């Protein structure tokens, strides 16, 4: 085994006795190597066999960890060439163990505006929700949708999905989703958020009061428990003609 691989991914870096699925702990170790600069933009990822041998796991575990890193934009696959560190592998960390809300405190021009609940229900997860939260097809999830407006002008739609294992009744959420989870002893400790430019489709275009195909900004945020388990998946869609917005983080007392 090369000394460079050993430096990038020490054998202890995924702690076999640690909490959370093994593939997720490996994924976090590789992610940390990217964020710390041990693996740089354009670097080719080591072959699955070498990675599996280095940390003593199966190639299936390695393959699943890589698939999640590709999904989250840290790695990119190039057919016939291999898997490389993506140029967009940049993350802003926030200590969610003390954050009251991320997507829940969006404001424009210093005003929090109005919030309207569109949906608070229990349903079956979509394929994307199943993959993101690691759920089976017969699982149930709390589906929470809010419309945010300013001076009567709709500006953003926020959709959050949480396994019913952690939130049995969606109606328990009155304001902050993260505070509701924390009060139930399911406090998220970290999150990854991806940001995309998009064109807004119906029915979202009608809800936001824009034409079909208008420019928008889509964020996808996944929050995790200390065990590594994904607990909340939030998709926020912002209309592109807003003058600008600020995400305010409210910190709870220890």
N, C-alpha and C positions, 0 to 999 in steps of 0.2 A: 504494500500500500504506500502511495507517495506521501512524502512529508507534507506537501502542500494540502492535500486532502485532509490529512490528520489535523492540520492547523485550522482549516476552514470548518471542519465538522468533527470535533473531538468525540470519542466514543461515549463520554458521559453527557453529551449535549442533549440527548433525548431521554435520559434517565428512565430505564426500563421499569423501575418501581414507581414512577411518578403517576400523577393523575391524568385522566383523559385518554382518548384513543391513541394508539401508538403512531398511526399515520399522521395525526394532528400534531403530536409532539415533534415528529420529524419535520413536518412542514414548518413549524415555528422555528426550529433550529436552522433550517435553510433560509427562511425569511430573515432571521437575525443576521445571518452571514451576509445577506444582500444589503440590509439596512446599515450594517456596520462598515461596509466597504470591503469586506473580505472577498466577496464576489462582486465584481463590478459590471457595469453596463457592457453588454456585448460578450461577456465571458460565456463560454460553452459550459453547460452543466456536466458534471461527471456522469459516466454511463451508469445505468440502473444497477448493474451487477457490482460495480465498485462501491456505490453508495450503500447497497444492501450489505456487502461484506464489511464495510467500515463500521457501521452501527449495529450489525448483527440482527438485521430484520429481513423479512422476505422481500422479493422484488415486487410482489403485489402491494405491500405496504409502501414501498418507494413510489410505485406507479401512482397510487392514490394520492400521496402527498404532493407529487409533481402536478397532478391534474388540478388540485385545489390552488396551487400557486399560479398555474396558467390561468385559471378562472379569475383569480384576483389581480392579475396583471403584473405579477412579479417575474414570471417567466413567459417566454414565447416559443412555440414550436415552429420549426422551419422544416417542412418535409424534405427528406433527403440529406439534411445537414445536421439536425440535432435540436436540442433544447438550449436556449440562451437566456441570459439575464436581460430582462426588458429594460428599455430606457425610461419607462414610466414607473419604475418601482420606487415610488416616493410615498411616504406615509407621514401624516401628522398625528402624533400620539396625544391622547388626552387621558388623564387618570380617571376612568369611569367609576372607580371605587368611591369617588367623592363628587361625581357630577350628578346633578339633578336631572338634566335633560340635555340632549344634543339637538336633534331635529325639532324638539318641542319648544325651543326658545328663539325661533327665527323672527327677526323684525326688519322693517324697512324704515329708513329715515328716523331711527330711534323710537319707533312706536311698535308695540307688540301686536296691535291690530285685533281682529276678531277671529275666533276659532269656532267652527261649526262641525259637530260630529256628523259624519255621513253614514258610518257603519260601525257598530260594535256587536259582533256576532261570533258564533262558533261554526266552523266549516271544515271541509277537507282541504288539505294543502294542495297548491298547484305544483306541477313538476319542478319549477324553479325553487319554490319554497321547500319542497321535500329534499332536494339536493343541497340547498344552502344550510338547512337546519338538521340534516341527517335524519329525516323522518321516513316512516314507511307509508305506503299508500292508504292504509286504514287508520292513520293517526288523525287526530283532530287538532285544529289550531284556533286561537283567538285572532280574529281579523279586525283590525282597527283602522279606520279611514277618517281623516280630518281635512277640512278645507280651511285654508288660512286666507284672510282678506284684510285689506286696509282701506278704511273709509268706504266700505261697500264694494271694493274692487277685488275680485278673487286673484290671488297671487301664487298659491302653492297647494298641491294635494299631497298629503302624507299618508302612506299605507304601511302599517306595521303588522307583522305576523309573528306570533309567539305560540309555541306548543302548549296545548291545554294541560300538559304535565306541570307547567309553571304558572299558567294563568287559566284556571278552569272556567272562569266567568269573565267575559270581556267587559261586562257592565261595571266591574269593580274599578276600572280605570276612569277616573273623573278628570284628571288634568295631566300630570306627568306620568308617562309610561314607565320610565326608569325608577321613579320613586315608588310606584306601585310594586314593581318587582323587588326593590330593596326592602320594602316593608314586609314582603313575604319571604325574606331571607334568600332571595335569588338575585343578588346584586351583581350586575355586569362589572367586569374589571378592565376590559379592553375592547376596542372596536377597530374595524377596518372599514374605511369608506372609499368607494370609487365614484368618480364623477365623469359624466358623459354629456356631450352635446347631443341633442335629439330633435326630431320633429314631432310635434304634439298631435296625437290622433284622437278621434272620438272614442269613448264619451268624455275623455279628459278635456278636449278642446272646448266642448260645450260648458263643462263645469268651470273652466278658467276664463270663459268668455273670449276666446281667441279663434281665429280661423283654423280649419284643419290643415296641418302641415306647418303651422307657425313654429318658429324656433323656440326651444326650451332647454332647460338644464335638468338632468336626471342624476340623482345621487342614490347609490345603493350602499347601505351601511349594515354590517353584521356585528353584533355585540356578543361577547363571550363571557362565560363564567370562569372562575379561577381554575376549574377542572379542565378547561379547554373546550367545553361544550358550547356550541352556538345556541344562544337563547332567543335572540330577537333579530328579525330581518326587516329593515325599513327602507322603503323606496319613496323618495321625495321628488316630485316633479314641479319645477318652477317655470313660470312663463318667462320667456326671454326678453320681453320688453319692459320688465321692471327696472327701476332706476338703480337698483342695487340692494343687497340685503346683508345683514350681519347675523352671525350665529353667536348668541350669548350663552356662556356656560355659567350656571349657577351652582356654587359649591355648597354641599351640605356640611353641617357640623360633624366632627368625629364622634 
